[in-house]
Each structure stands twice: as C-alpha cells, then as structure tokens.
Amino acid sequence: MDESKATPKAVVLSAILHIGIVGFLFLAVLPCSSYENFFNALHLPAWMNPITCSKPLELQGPIIEATLIGPTGSPPPKAVKAKPVPDSTPPPPTVTPPPTPPPPIPPPVKTLPPPPVHPDVVDQERVVADAMQKAEDARKLQEEKERQRQSELDAQAIKKKEEQKKALDAMFAKMDAAAAQTRKAENKAKQARQQMEDLKNVRDDGQPDLPKADQRQTGNNSPNSSLADEYTAAIQNAVTPNWLRPDNMPSVPCQVHIVQSPGGDVMSATVDSSCPYDDAGRRSVENAVLRTKTLPYKGFESVFQRHLTFTFRPQ
C-alpha cells in the first residue's frame, strides 16, 4: 500500500476512535434513571437495558402518614366531626425492631478498555520520510549500477575498437613491409641490370674494335677519356636510377663524399658543404647513393678508392 495514502486514513480512524471513547465516557456518567426513562419512552423491554437501577429499600411495619408543609404540600383536609366510637381497639402488640437489612450490593462497574495506542503524527511523518529516503537511496543505487554497467560496456567497446585498429595497423604494416621488400627487390634487380650494362661497357672499352667516342654509352664523350672518367660515369649510371628528384631541383652538379668497402659496397654518403642544393635535394642525393648499395667495382680495381669524392650530375 502507498504510505502517502495510508497516513490520512490512519488519522481519520484515530479521530473516530477518540470520538467514540468520549461518547462512551459521557454515557457512563449519566444516572441510571435516565437510561430507564429513555427505554420506557421507547417502550423497549427491560432486558434490553444494560444498566439496572437499584430499587428503594422496603421495611416492615405500618405505613406512616405525614402532612407535607411548604409550598409543595397540598392543603390539609377539612375537619369533620365524627361520631364517638367506643374504644374497642385491642392493646398494641409489642413492636419488635425490624431486622437489619443487608447492605446493598453495588452494581458491577464495567471497566472501559484502555484506548489503543496510536503513533503520533510526528512519528508517522518520520516513518514516511524514512521510507521515502530509503526509496530514494535505492533509486540512486540502481542508477549508479546502471552507470557503472554502461561504463564497463563503453570500456569494452573502446578496447575492442583498439584491438581492431591494432589488427588493421599490423596488417597494413605487413602490406607496407611486403611492398618495401618488393621495391627493394626491384631496385636490386635494376641495379644488377645496370651493373651488367656498366661491366659490358667497360669490357667494350678495353677492346681494340670499339666504335668512335661519339657512340659510347658511358663516359663524357671526351677525346681524352680515361679509366677514371669511365669509373665516374659508371657510378653516375648506377646512382641515377635510384635518385628521386625533388621539385624545383636545379640542374647543377653536386659533390658527394662516399665511403665504400672493397667490392663496391657503400658504407656512407655525405653531400659536400659546397653543394648548391637545398636540404631536400641534398638528402635525395645521399639516399640515392645509399639505395645503390653496391657501386661498380669489377674492371675498375686500379682506380678504386675507399674514400671517393663523386660529382653527381642531375639528368
């Protein structure tokens, strides 16, 4: 039952009970004659009257006649002359005292039951307030549980999304690595083909039946070409395919200091401070030499230098 509806109902019942108690006490103080007059006026049988008045005492002996004096008494009767009657009355008998009447038995007094104990209005309000506070606490606890559950679901969703992102990143990383390996293999194959072409040109230069200088594929078409110039041209042909030319790149030469091991394996590449390129251009030349990895060596053993200063010419 709703406690807000039960409180007015309890107050009404308490008021009715108190009114009944006051009426009962009022009827208890009325004399018993009032009850008898009330029941006689209604012509109800005597057994329906719950209270019976005690009857007046009746004593043995002759009736005593008395004349009332005062405003409430009736006027005395007129004197009438009576004829003399001879005294034939026997002597009065000896009067014995009447027996002592038994003491009256008092009617039983009905004890009213104590009024029922009802909680005070303040106590009822406190009980209602406590119940409302408990309901509010239960509602807040339920809301807190719902928020905690939603937070856990959000955390699980975020964790799942991060795991999916990591899986995608790992897959893309593998794809990038595979693409890098493919490009690396292609570059190696291209370098190998270029080196084969360079070696073929070197062998052709050492033969007596070579064509004229204006038909050569390496060198600088100079009539004073030497093995060192051919070596420089071979390095240029090996580095150029690996060079990624930046935008707004000037077509001027740039010196690069190369450190290589016997066999032509590149150890390092550093652009000279006199290079007229910007930072992007200098890095592009250095990366081109490093991506070449192995410079031409076979056939150029006599002009090979571990520390080589190479003049890179954009093409």
Disulfide bonds with the S-S distance in Angstrom:
Cys32-Cys53 1.94
Cys254-Cys275 2.00
